[in-house]
Structure formats: structure tokens, C-alpha cells
């Protein structure tokens, strides 16, 4: 069954909670997708009351334009999450040895996928990626960038939240840089969204 993807809003935060609190999502429920949005000084960290601070920070971003990501739904049930937006909104990327800027081109970045264990290997991440491409295009992005894991490389480590290189390749992304052996940077050019005729 295909999924639908809706932008995060404050009203949909409980749906995001359901995804992050599900089995297999312990990293997400701690950082609430704020790790790359904050510099090392500003990030609230993990454990104790800190995840709640990260959640509040993400909820505030839900009021922004564009919102910070999309929740995937299957038959009305939340089954996944993809975080994306203009690269300038992800402060930690600037100093990342793996994800540092390739050039000065204005790009949008996809930094995280979260899919609970029970919904994995069912195409959820692929559908979230397709929704993310469409969402970025509708919001004026002309270049979309991501930082997947090349699972064919001997140095690949398990970091499922970035997505796999093969998934992005199937969606039309091409590799533009590789600062670390198993971590390519991929991009896809986006054509302007078609205007609906009235």
C-alpha cells in the first residue's frame, strides 16, 4: 500500500512522536532531528530531559516556512519521517568532514530518514524520498543534495538514517563528491514545479 507524506506541523507532532518512539528509532527519539540543525554548542544532547528540549526545538521549526520535514502515512498511520530543507538551515554540515560543502551552489539537503523496524524493507524510505523531491521542488529548490551510505564500500558503517546510495541512484541522484570512502555526496537537479491551469 502506498504512503502519503505530509509536512510536519505542531498538530502532527504526536504522529512524529509515534514514529520516533517506535522500536528501532532510539537515535531519533533522543535527537529529534536537531543534531544537524544545531552547532555543537547549541545542540541539547542526549539523555535525561534533553530529548524534550530537542522536541520543543523541532516543534518550533514546524511553524517555519518551509517546515523541517515530512511524515509518511500508510492507511492513516504514521510510518516514517524524512528531514530536509535548505542546507543553510543545517549548521553542523558546514564543519562536517564528511558532508562539507561541495561548492557555493544553493542547495537543499536531505539529512535523515526514520522508519520504525516494523515498516522497514517495505519501500517506505523510497516513497519518502520521492515525496521529499516533490516537496523541495514545490518550495523552489533547484538542487537537492544528500549524504547516503555506500553499502558496497568495505568501510561502510551502519547509519540507516542517511539512506543508501542505491536508493538515491534509483531516484536520479548522481554522485558529485566523496570526502570519505563510504560516504558520497549526491545531488539531483530539480525542474521548476508546473503551475496548475485555472
mmCIF file of the C-alpha atoms, coordinates in Angstrom:
data_MODEL
# 
_entry.id   MODEL 
# 
loop_
_atom_site.group_PDB 
_atom_site.id 
_atom_site.type_symbol 
_atom_site.label_atom_id 
_atom_site.label_alt_id 
_atom_site.label_comp_id 
_atom_site.label_asym_id 
_atom_site.label_entity_id 
_atom_site.label_seq_id 
_atom_site.pdbx_PDB_ins_code 
_atom_site.Cartn_x 
_atom_site.Cartn_y 
_atom_site.Cartn_z 
_atom_site.occupancy 
_atom_site.B_iso_or_equiv 
_atom_site.pdbx_formal_charge 
_atom_site.auth_seq_id 
_atom_site.auth_comp_id 
_atom_site.auth_asym_id 
_atom_site.auth_atom_id 
_atom_site.pdbx_PDB_model_num 
ATOM 1   C CA . UNK A 1 1   ? 0.000  0.000  0.000   1.00 0.00 ? 1   UNK A CA 1 
ATOM 2   C CA . UNK A 1 2   ? 1.498  3.390  -0.983  1.00 0.00 ? 2   UNK A CA 1 
ATOM 3   C CA . UNK A 1 3   ? 2.137  6.071  1.590   1.00 0.00 ? 3   UNK A CA 1 
ATOM 4   C CA . UNK A 1 4   ? 1.134  9.705  1.688   1.00 0.00 ? 4   UNK A CA 1 
ATOM 5   C CA . UNK A 1 5   ? 3.534  12.316 3.037   1.00 0.00 ? 5   UNK A CA 1 
ATOM 6   C CA . UNK A 1 6   ? 2.516  15.460 4.879   1.00 0.00 ? 6   UNK A CA 1 
ATOM 7   C CA . UNK A 1 7   ? 4.627  18.375 6.157   1.00 0.00 ? 7   UNK A CA 1 
ATOM 8   C CA . UNK A 1 8   ? 5.317  18.490 9.867   1.00 0.00 ? 8   UNK A CA 1 
ATOM 9   C CA . UNK A 1 9   ? 3.064  20.869 11.801  1.00 0.00 ? 9   UNK A CA 1 
ATOM 10  C CA . UNK A 1 10  ? 2.626  21.335 15.539  1.00 0.00 ? 10  UNK A CA 1 
ATOM 11  C CA . UNK A 1 11  ? -0.652 19.444 15.261  1.00 0.00 ? 11  UNK A CA 1 
ATOM 12  C CA . UNK A 1 12  ? 1.192  16.499 13.709  1.00 0.00 ? 12  UNK A CA 1 
ATOM 13  C CA . UNK A 1 13  ? 3.910  16.336 16.375  1.00 0.00 ? 13  UNK A CA 1 
ATOM 14  C CA . UNK A 1 14  ? 2.137  13.403 18.131  1.00 0.00 ? 14  UNK A CA 1 
ATOM 15  C CA . UNK A 1 15  ? 2.373  11.471 14.854  1.00 0.00 ? 15  UNK A CA 1 
ATOM 16  C CA . UNK A 1 16  ? 6.095  12.169 14.724  1.00 0.00 ? 16  UNK A CA 1 
ATOM 17  C CA . UNK A 1 17  ? 6.348  11.061 18.357  1.00 0.00 ? 17  UNK A CA 1 
ATOM 18  C CA . UNK A 1 18  ? 4.750  7.753  17.371  1.00 0.00 ? 18  UNK A CA 1 
ATOM 19  C CA . UNK A 1 19  ? 7.432  7.218  14.720  1.00 0.00 ? 19  UNK A CA 1 
ATOM 20  C CA . UNK A 1 20  ? 10.341 8.199  16.967  1.00 0.00 ? 20  UNK A CA 1 
ATOM 21  C CA . UNK A 1 21  ? 9.082  6.172  19.923  1.00 0.00 ? 21  UNK A CA 1 
ATOM 22  C CA . UNK A 1 22  ? 8.664  3.011  17.873  1.00 0.00 ? 22  UNK A CA 1 
ATOM 23  C CA . UNK A 1 23  ? 11.053 0.069  18.002  1.00 0.00 ? 23  UNK A CA 1 
ATOM 24  C CA . UNK A 1 24  ? 14.308 0.702  16.188  1.00 0.00 ? 24  UNK A CA 1 
ATOM 25  C CA . UNK A 1 25  ? 14.194 4.506  16.467  1.00 0.00 ? 25  UNK A CA 1 
ATOM 26  C CA . UNK A 1 26  ? 16.179 5.193  19.647  1.00 0.00 ? 26  UNK A CA 1 
ATOM 27  C CA . UNK A 1 27  ? 18.592 7.628  17.980  1.00 0.00 ? 27  UNK A CA 1 
ATOM 28  C CA . UNK A 1 28  ? 15.733 9.696  16.593  1.00 0.00 ? 28  UNK A CA 1 
ATOM 29  C CA . UNK A 1 29  ? 13.821 9.868  19.863  1.00 0.00 ? 29  UNK A CA 1 
ATOM 30  C CA . UNK A 1 30  ? 16.877 11.386 21.525  1.00 0.00 ? 30  UNK A CA 1 
ATOM 31  C CA . UNK A 1 31  ? 17.964 13.993 18.981  1.00 0.00 ? 31  UNK A CA 1 
ATOM 32  C CA . UNK A 1 32  ? 14.566 14.734 17.381  1.00 0.00 ? 32  UNK A CA 1 
ATOM 33  C CA . UNK A 1 33  ? 16.385 15.550 14.149  1.00 0.00 ? 33  UNK A CA 1 
ATOM 34  C CA . UNK A 1 34  ? 18.058 18.578 15.715  1.00 0.00 ? 34  UNK A CA 1 
ATOM 35  C CA . UNK A 1 35  ? 21.630 17.233 15.633  1.00 0.00 ? 35  UNK A CA 1 
ATOM 36  C CA . UNK A 1 36  ? 22.492 18.660 12.221  1.00 0.00 ? 36  UNK A CA 1 
ATOM 37  C CA . UNK A 1 37  ? 20.402 21.785 12.662  1.00 0.00 ? 37  UNK A CA 1 
ATOM 38  C CA . UNK A 1 38  ? 22.377 22.942 15.693  1.00 0.00 ? 38  UNK A CA 1 
ATOM 39  C CA . UNK A 1 39  ? 26.060 23.621 16.130  1.00 0.00 ? 39  UNK A CA 1 
ATOM 40  C CA . UNK A 1 40  ? 27.911 21.605 18.743  1.00 0.00 ? 40  UNK A CA 1 
ATOM 41  C CA . UNK A 1 41  ? 27.480 24.400 21.298  1.00 0.00 ? 41  UNK A CA 1 
ATOM 42  C CA . UNK A 1 42  ? 23.711 24.707 20.774  1.00 0.00 ? 42  UNK A CA 1 
ATOM 43  C CA . UNK A 1 43  ? 22.733 21.052 20.446  1.00 0.00 ? 43  UNK A CA 1 
ATOM 44  C CA . UNK A 1 44  ? 20.932 19.869 23.582  1.00 0.00 ? 44  UNK A CA 1 
ATOM 45  C CA . UNK A 1 45  ? 22.453 16.377 23.541  1.00 0.00 ? 45  UNK A CA 1 
ATOM 46  C CA . UNK A 1 46  ? 21.034 13.071 24.722  1.00 0.00 ? 46  UNK A CA 1 
ATOM 47  C CA . UNK A 1 47  ? 19.555 11.559 27.848  1.00 0.00 ? 47  UNK A CA 1 
ATOM 48  C CA . UNK A 1 48  ? 17.501 12.868 30.753  1.00 0.00 ? 48  UNK A CA 1 
ATOM 49  C CA . UNK A 1 49  ? 15.401 15.915 29.883  1.00 0.00 ? 49  UNK A CA 1 
ATOM 50  C CA . UNK A 1 50  ? 17.463 16.825 26.828  1.00 0.00 ? 50  UNK A CA 1 
ATOM 51  C CA . UNK A 1 51  ? 15.344 14.929 24.263  1.00 0.00 ? 51  UNK A CA 1 
ATOM 52  C CA . UNK A 1 52  ? 12.345 17.000 25.392  1.00 0.00 ? 52  UNK A CA 1 
ATOM 53  C CA . UNK A 1 53  ? 14.314 20.177 24.640  1.00 0.00 ? 53  UNK A CA 1 
ATOM 54  C CA . UNK A 1 54  ? 15.165 18.846 21.203  1.00 0.00 ? 54  UNK A CA 1 
ATOM 55  C CA . UNK A 1 55  ? 11.490 18.027 20.627  1.00 0.00 ? 55  UNK A CA 1 
ATOM 56  C CA . UNK A 1 56  ? 10.445 21.557 21.573  1.00 0.00 ? 56  UNK A CA 1 
ATOM 57  C CA . UNK A 1 57  ? 13.066 22.979 19.226  1.00 0.00 ? 57  UNK A CA 1 
ATOM 58  C CA . UNK A 1 58  ? 11.753 20.878 16.338  1.00 0.00 ? 58  UNK A CA 1 
ATOM 59  C CA . UNK A 1 59  ? 8.150  21.822 17.182  1.00 0.00 ? 59  UNK A CA 1 
ATOM 60  C CA . UNK A 1 60  ? 9.126  25.480 16.858  1.00 0.00 ? 60  UNK A CA 1 
ATOM 61  C CA . UNK A 1 61  ? 10.544 24.749 13.416  1.00 0.00 ? 61  UNK A CA 1 
ATOM 62  C CA . UNK A 1 62  ? 7.213  23.199 12.452  1.00 0.00 ? 62  UNK A CA 1 
ATOM 63  C CA . UNK A 1 63  ? 5.882  26.757 12.328  1.00 0.00 ? 63  UNK A CA 1 
ATOM 64  C CA . UNK A 1 64  ? 8.571  27.748 9.816   1.00 0.00 ? 64  UNK A CA 1 
ATOM 65  C CA . UNK A 1 65  ? 8.223  28.091 6.060   1.00 0.00 ? 65  UNK A CA 1 
ATOM 66  C CA . UNK A 1 66  ? 9.204  25.592 4.822   1.00 0.00 ? 66  UNK A CA 1 
ATOM 67  C CA . UNK A 1 67  ? 8.573  23.111 7.638   1.00 0.00 ? 67  UNK A CA 1 
ATOM 68  C CA . UNK A 1 68  ? 11.506 20.859 8.584   1.00 0.00 ? 68  UNK A CA 1 
ATOM 69  C CA . UNK A 1 69  ? 10.356 17.597 7.058   1.00 0.00 ? 69  UNK A CA 1 
ATOM 70  C CA . UNK A 1 70  ? 7.632  15.182 6.050   1.00 0.00 ? 70  UNK A CA 1 
ATOM 71  C CA . UNK A 1 71  ? 5.776  12.442 7.935   1.00 0.00 ? 71  UNK A CA 1 
ATOM 72  C CA . UNK A 1 72  ? 4.806  9.390  5.912   1.00 0.00 ? 72  UNK A CA 1 
ATOM 73  C CA . UNK A 1 73  ? 1.415  7.773  6.491   1.00 0.00 ? 73  UNK A CA 1 
ATOM 74  C CA . UNK A 1 74  ? 0.034  4.422  5.453   1.00 0.00 ? 74  UNK A CA 1 
ATOM 75  C CA . UNK A 1 75  ? -3.672 3.949  5.896   1.00 0.00 ? 75  UNK A CA 1 
ATOM 76  C CA . UNK A 1 76  ? -3.678 6.903  8.314   1.00 0.00 ? 76  UNK A CA 1 
ATOM 77  C CA . UNK A 1 77  ? -0.886 5.506  10.483  1.00 0.00 ? 77  UNK A CA 1 
ATOM 78  C CA . UNK A 1 78  ? 2.485  7.326  10.715  1.00 0.00 ? 78  UNK A CA 1 
ATOM 79  C CA . UNK A 1 79  ? 5.196  5.046  9.311   1.00 0.00 ? 79  UNK A CA 1 
ATOM 80  C CA . UNK A 1 80  ? 8.218  7.245  8.651   1.00 0.00 ? 80  UNK A CA 1 
ATOM 81  C CA . UNK A 1 81  ? 9.941  10.606 8.587   1.00 0.00 ? 81  UNK A CA 1 
ATOM 82  C CA . UNK A 1 82  ? 12.329 12.455 6.288   1.00 0.00 ? 82  UNK A CA 1 
ATOM 83  C CA . UNK A 1 83  ? 14.116 15.655 7.335   1.00 0.00 ? 83  UNK A CA 1 
ATOM 84  C CA . UNK A 1 84  ? 15.063 18.156 4.657   1.00 0.00 ? 84  UNK A CA 1 
ATOM 85  C CA . UNK A 1 85  ? 15.381 21.844 3.911   1.00 0.00 ? 85  UNK A CA 1 
ATOM 86  C CA . UNK A 1 86  ? 17.813 24.477 2.689   1.00 0.00 ? 86  UNK A CA 1 
ATOM 87  C CA . UNK A 1 87  ? 21.364 23.440 3.537   1.00 0.00 ? 87  UNK A CA 1 
ATOM 88  C CA . UNK A 1 88  ? 21.854 26.770 5.328   1.00 0.00 ? 88  UNK A CA 1 
ATOM 89  C CA . UNK A 1 89  ? 19.425 25.512 7.985   1.00 0.00 ? 89  UNK A CA 1 
ATOM 90  C CA . UNK A 1 90  ? 21.773 22.672 8.984   1.00 0.00 ? 90  UNK A CA 1 
ATOM 91  C CA . UNK A 1 91  ? 24.544 24.425 10.900  1.00 0.00 ? 91  UNK A CA 1 
ATOM 92  C CA . UNK A 1 92  ? 26.579 21.300 11.629  1.00 0.00 ? 92  UNK A CA 1 
ATOM 93  C CA . UNK A 1 93  ? 27.057 20.436 7.951   1.00 0.00 ? 93  UNK A CA 1 
ATOM 94  C CA . UNK A 1 94  ? 29.397 23.395 7.475   1.00 0.00 ? 94  UNK A CA 1 
ATOM 95  C CA . UNK A 1 95  ? 32.121 21.846 9.634   1.00 0.00 ? 95  UNK A CA 1 
ATOM 96  C CA . UNK A 1 96  ? 31.458 18.210 8.820   1.00 0.00 ? 96  UNK A CA 1 
ATOM 97  C CA . UNK A 1 97  ? 34.479 16.446 7.280   1.00 0.00 ? 97  UNK A CA 1 
ATOM 98  C CA . UNK A 1 98  ? 32.061 14.077 5.543   1.00 0.00 ? 98  UNK A CA 1 
ATOM 99  C CA . UNK A 1 99  ? 29.306 16.456 4.434   1.00 0.00 ? 99  UNK A CA 1 
ATOM 100 C CA . UNK A 1 100 ? 31.135 19.752 3.938   1.00 0.00 ? 100 UNK A CA 1 
ATOM 101 C CA . UNK A 1 101 ? 30.024 21.914 1.044   1.00 0.00 ? 101 UNK A CA 1 
ATOM 102 C CA . UNK A 1 102 ? 30.984 20.864 -2.465  1.00 0.00 ? 102 UNK A CA 1 
ATOM 103 C CA . UNK A 1 103 ? 30.633 24.390 -3.843  1.00 0.00 ? 103 UNK A CA 1 
ATOM 104 C CA . UNK A 1 104 ? 28.703 27.589 -3.253  1.00 0.00 ? 104 UNK A CA 1 
ATOM 105 C CA . UNK A 1 105 ? 25.574 26.487 -5.116  1.00 0.00 ? 105 UNK A CA 1 
ATOM 106 C CA . UNK A 1 106 ? 22.324 26.996 -3.169  1.00 0.00 ? 106 UNK A CA 1 
ATOM 107 C CA . UNK A 1 107 ? 21.095 23.510 -2.340  1.00 0.00 ? 107 UNK A CA 1 
ATOM 108 C CA . UNK A 1 108 ? 18.533 21.782 -0.212  1.00 0.00 ? 108 UNK A CA 1 
ATOM 109 C CA . UNK A 1 109 ? 19.744 18.895 1.952   1.00 0.00 ? 109 UNK A CA 1 
ATOM 110 C CA . UNK A 1 110 ? 18.150 15.603 2.979   1.00 0.00 ? 110 UNK A CA 1 
ATOM 111 C CA . UNK A 1 111 ? 19.772 14.641 6.271   1.00 0.00 ? 111 UNK A CA 1 
ATOM 112 C CA . UNK A 1 112 ? 17.650 11.939 7.871   1.00 0.00 ? 112 UNK A CA 1 
ATOM 113 C CA . UNK A 1 113 ? 15.187 9.102  7.314   1.00 0.00 ? 113 UNK A CA 1 
ATOM 114 C CA . UNK A 1 114 ? 13.454 7.409  10.230  1.00 0.00 ? 114 UNK A CA 1 
ATOM 115 C CA . UNK A 1 115 ? 11.429 4.258  9.627   1.00 0.00 ? 115 UNK A CA 1 
ATOM 116 C CA . UNK A 1 116 ? 10.356 2.023  12.536  1.00 0.00 ? 116 UNK A CA 1 
ATOM 117 C CA . UNK A 1 117 ? 11.552 -1.569 12.396  1.00 0.00 ? 117 UNK A CA 1 
ATOM 118 C CA . UNK A 1 118 ? 8.122  -2.977 11.571  1.00 0.00 ? 118 UNK A CA 1 
ATOM 119 C CA . UNK A 1 119 ? 7.888  -0.905 8.371   1.00 0.00 ? 119 UNK A CA 1 
ATOM 120 C CA . UNK A 1 120 ? 11.393 -1.432 7.007   1.00 0.00 ? 120 UNK A CA 1 
ATOM 121 C CA . UNK A 1 121 ? 12.058 -3.269 3.733   1.00 0.00 ? 121 UNK A CA 1 
ATOM 122 C CA . UNK A 1 122 ? 8.606  -2.246 2.502   1.00 0.00 ? 122 UNK A CA 1 
ATOM 123 C CA . UNK A 1 123 ? 9.647  0.693  0.314   1.00 0.00 ? 123 UNK A CA 1 
ATOM 124 C CA . UNK A 1 124 ? 8.766  3.369  2.881   1.00 0.00 ? 124 UNK A CA 1 
ATOM 125 C CA . UNK A 1 125 ? 12.084 5.212  2.606   1.00 0.00 ? 125 UNK A CA 1 
ATOM 126 C CA . UNK A 1 126 ? 11.889 5.133  -1.206  1.00 0.00 ? 126 UNK A CA 1 
ATOM 127 C CA . UNK A 1 127 ? 8.436  6.704  -1.097  1.00 0.00 ? 127 UNK A CA 1 
ATOM 128 C CA . UNK A 1 128 ? 9.570  9.283  1.439   1.00 0.00 ? 128 UNK A CA 1 
ATOM 129 C CA . UNK A 1 129 ? 12.424 10.197 -0.885  1.00 0.00 ? 129 UNK A CA 1 
ATOM 130 C CA . UNK A 1 130 ? 10.023 10.659 -3.799  1.00 0.00 ? 130 UNK A CA 1 
ATOM 131 C CA . UNK A 1 131 ? 7.840  12.856 -1.593  1.00 0.00 ? 131 UNK A CA 1 
ATOM 132 C CA . UNK A 1 132 ? 10.885 14.851 -0.475  1.00 0.00 ? 132 UNK A CA 1 
ATOM 133 C CA . UNK A 1 133 ? 11.869 15.516 -4.093  1.00 0.00 ? 133 UNK A CA 1 
ATOM 134 C CA . UNK A 1 134 ? 8.388  16.779 -4.890  1.00 0.00 ? 134 UNK A CA 1 
ATOM 135 C CA . UNK A 1 135 ? 8.252  18.865 -1.700  1.00 0.00 ? 135 UNK A CA 1 
ATOM 136 C CA . UNK A 1 136 ? 11.617 20.511 -2.406  1.00 0.00 ? 136 UNK A CA 1 
ATOM 137 C CA . UNK A 1 137 ? 10.560 21.295 -5.975  1.00 0.00 ? 137 UNK A CA 1 
ATOM 138 C CA . UNK A 1 138 ? 7.274  22.859 -4.839  1.00 0.00 ? 138 UNK A CA 1 
ATOM 139 C CA . UNK A 1 139 ? 9.208  25.047 -2.411  1.00 0.00 ? 139 UNK A CA 1 
ATOM 140 C CA . UNK A 1 140 ? 11.517 26.415 -5.079  1.00 0.00 ? 140 UNK A CA 1 
ATOM 141 C CA . UNK A 1 141 ? 14.587 24.188 -4.663  1.00 0.00 ? 141 UNK A CA 1 
ATOM 142 C CA . UNK A 1 142 ? 16.552 23.651 -7.857  1.00 0.00 ? 142 UNK A CA 1 
ATOM 143 C CA . UNK A 1 143 ? 19.254 21.391 -6.447  1.00 0.00 ? 143 UNK A CA 1 
ATOM 144 C CA . UNK A 1 144 ? 18.706 18.650 -3.863  1.00 0.00 ? 144 UNK A CA 1 
ATOM 145 C CA . UNK A 1 145 ? 21.632 17.076 -2.025  1.00 0.00 ? 145 UNK A CA 1 
ATOM 146 C CA . UNK A 1 146 ? 22.036 14.061 0.280   1.00 0.00 ? 146 UNK A CA 1 
ATOM 147 C CA . UNK A 1 147 ? 24.763 12.159 2.118   1.00 0.00 ? 147 UNK A CA 1 
ATOM 148 C CA . UNK A 1 148 ? 23.986 8.433  1.850   1.00 0.00 ? 148 UNK A CA 1 
ATOM 149 C CA . UNK A 1 149 ? 25.970 5.381  2.813   1.00 0.00 ? 149 UNK A CA 1 
ATOM 150 C CA . UNK A 1 150 ? 27.599 3.357  0.034   1.00 0.00 ? 150 UNK A CA 1 
ATOM 151 C CA . UNK A 1 151 ? 26.906 -0.114 1.392   1.00 0.00 ? 151 UNK A CA 1 
ATOM 152 C CA . UNK A 1 152 ? 29.122 -1.680 -1.285  1.00 0.00 ? 152 UNK A CA 1 
ATOM 153 C CA . UNK A 1 153 ? 32.190 0.000  0.189   1.00 0.00 ? 153 UNK A CA 1 
ATOM 154 C CA . UNK A 1 154 ? 34.260 -2.027 2.643   1.00 0.00 ? 154 UNK A CA 1 
ATOM 155 C CA . UNK A 1 155 ? 34.354 0.959  5.037   1.00 0.00 ? 155 UNK A CA 1 
ATOM 156 C CA . UNK A 1 156 ? 30.562 1.293  5.196   1.00 0.00 ? 156 UNK A CA 1 
ATOM 157 C CA . UNK A 1 157 ? 29.107 1.522  8.684   1.00 0.00 ? 157 UNK A CA 1 
ATOM 158 C CA . UNK A 1 158 ? 25.532 1.079  9.787   1.00 0.00 ? 158 UNK A CA 1 
ATOM 159 C CA . UNK A 1 159 ? 23.952 4.537  9.681   1.00 0.00 ? 159 UNK A CA 1 
ATOM 160 C CA . UNK A 1 160 ? 20.486 3.874  8.224   1.00 0.00 ? 160 UNK A CA 1 
ATOM 161 C CA . UNK A 1 161 ? 19.188 7.381  8.839   1.00 0.00 ? 161 UNK A CA 1 
ATOM 162 C CA . UNK A 1 162 ? 21.212 8.698  5.863   1.00 0.00 ? 162 UNK A CA 1 
ATOM 163 C CA . UNK A 1 163 ? 19.700 6.274  3.370   1.00 0.00 ? 163 UNK A CA 1 
ATOM 164 C CA . UNK A 1 164 ? 21.597 4.089  0.932   1.00 0.00 ? 164 UNK A CA 1 
ATOM 165 C CA . UNK A 1 165 ? 23.453 5.181  -2.185  1.00 0.00 ? 165 UNK A CA 1 
ATOM 166 C CA . UNK A 1 166 ? 21.471 2.686  -4.276  1.00 0.00 ? 166 UNK A CA 1 
ATOM 167 C CA . UNK A 1 167 ? 18.173 4.242  -3.174  1.00 0.00 ? 167 UNK A CA 1 
ATOM 168 C CA . UNK A 1 168 ? 19.284 7.701  -4.233  1.00 0.00 ? 168 UNK A CA 1 
ATOM 169 C CA . UNK A 1 169 ? 20.717 6.420  -7.510  1.00 0.00 ? 169 UNK A CA 1 
ATOM 170 C CA . UNK A 1 170 ? 17.344 4.865  -8.364  1.00 0.00 ? 170 UNK A CA 1 
ATOM 171 C CA . UNK A 1 171 ? 15.743 8.267  -7.721  1.00 0.00 ? 171 UNK A CA 1 
ATOM 172 C CA . UNK A 1 172 ? 18.031 10.019 -10.210 1.00 0.00 ? 172 UNK A CA 1 
ATOM 173 C CA . UNK A 1 173 ? 20.713 11.385 -7.899  1.00 0.00 ? 173 UNK A CA 1 
ATOM 174 C CA . UNK A 1 174 ? 24.324 11.433 -9.093  1.00 0.00 ? 174 UNK A CA 1 
ATOM 175 C CA . UNK A 1 175 ? 27.496 11.442 -7.034  1.00 0.00 ? 175 UNK A CA 1 
ATOM 176 C CA . UNK A 1 176 ? 29.305 14.801 -7.002  1.00 0.00 ? 176 UNK A CA 1 
ATOM 177 C CA . UNK A 1 177 ? 31.892 14.299 -4.243  1.00 0.00 ? 177 UNK A CA 1 
ATOM 178 C CA . UNK A 1 178 ? 33.208 11.768 -1.745  1.00 0.00 ? 178 UNK A CA 1 
ATOM 179 C CA . UNK A 1 179 ? 35.166 13.100 1.222   1.00 0.00 ? 179 UNK A CA 1 
ATOM 180 C CA . UNK A 1 180 ? 35.152 9.710  2.980   1.00 0.00 ? 180 UNK A CA 1 
ATOM 181 C CA . UNK A 1 181 ? 35.282 6.300  1.267   1.00 0.00 ? 181 UNK A CA 1 
ATOM 182 C CA . UNK A 1 182 ? 31.781 5.053  2.079   1.00 0.00 ? 182 UNK A CA 1 
ATOM 183 C CA . UNK A 1 183 ? 30.013 8.423  2.226   1.00 0.00 ? 183 UNK A CA 1 
ATOM 184 C CA . UNK A 1 184 ? 29.319 10.015 -1.152  1.00 0.00 ? 184 UNK A CA 1 
ATOM 185 C CA . UNK A 1 185 ? 27.553 13.313 -1.630  1.00 0.00 ? 185 UNK A CA 1 
ATOM 186 C CA . UNK A 1 186 ? 24.816 13.023 -4.230  1.00 0.00 ? 186 UNK A CA 1 
ATOM 187 C CA . UNK A 1 187 ? 22.702 15.609 -5.996  1.00 0.00 ? 187 UNK A CA 1 
ATOM 188 C CA . UNK A 1 188 ? 19.673 15.832 -8.201  1.00 0.00 ? 188 UNK A CA 1 
ATOM 189 C CA . UNK A 1 189 ? 18.689 18.842 -10.280 1.00 0.00 ? 189 UNK A CA 1 
ATOM 190 C CA . UNK A 1 190 ? 15.051 19.827 -9.959  1.00 0.00 ? 190 UNK A CA 1 
ATOM 191 C CA . UNK A 1 191 ? 12.989 21.461 -12.659 1.00 0.00 ? 191 UNK A CA 1 
ATOM 192 C CA . UNK A 1 192 ? 10.534 24.194 -11.615 1.00 0.00 ? 192 UNK A CA 1 
ATOM 193 C CA . UNK A 1 193 ? 7.179  22.952 -10.410 1.00 0.00 ? 193 UNK A CA 1 
ATOM 194 C CA . UNK A 1 194 ? 4.472  23.197 -13.051 1.00 0.00 ? 194 UNK A CA 1 
ATOM 195 C CA . UNK A 1 195 ? 1.798  25.735 -12.395 1.00 0.00 ? 195 UNK A CA 1 
ATOM 196 C CA . UNK A 1 196 ? -1.720 24.420 -12.402 1.00 0.00 ? 196 UNK A CA 1 
ATOM 197 C CA . UNK A 1 197 ? -4.007 25.868 -15.010 1.00 0.00 ? 197 UNK A CA 1 
ATOM 198 C CA . UNK A 1 198 ? -7.087 27.576 -13.664 1.00 0.00 ? 198 UNK A CA 1 
# 
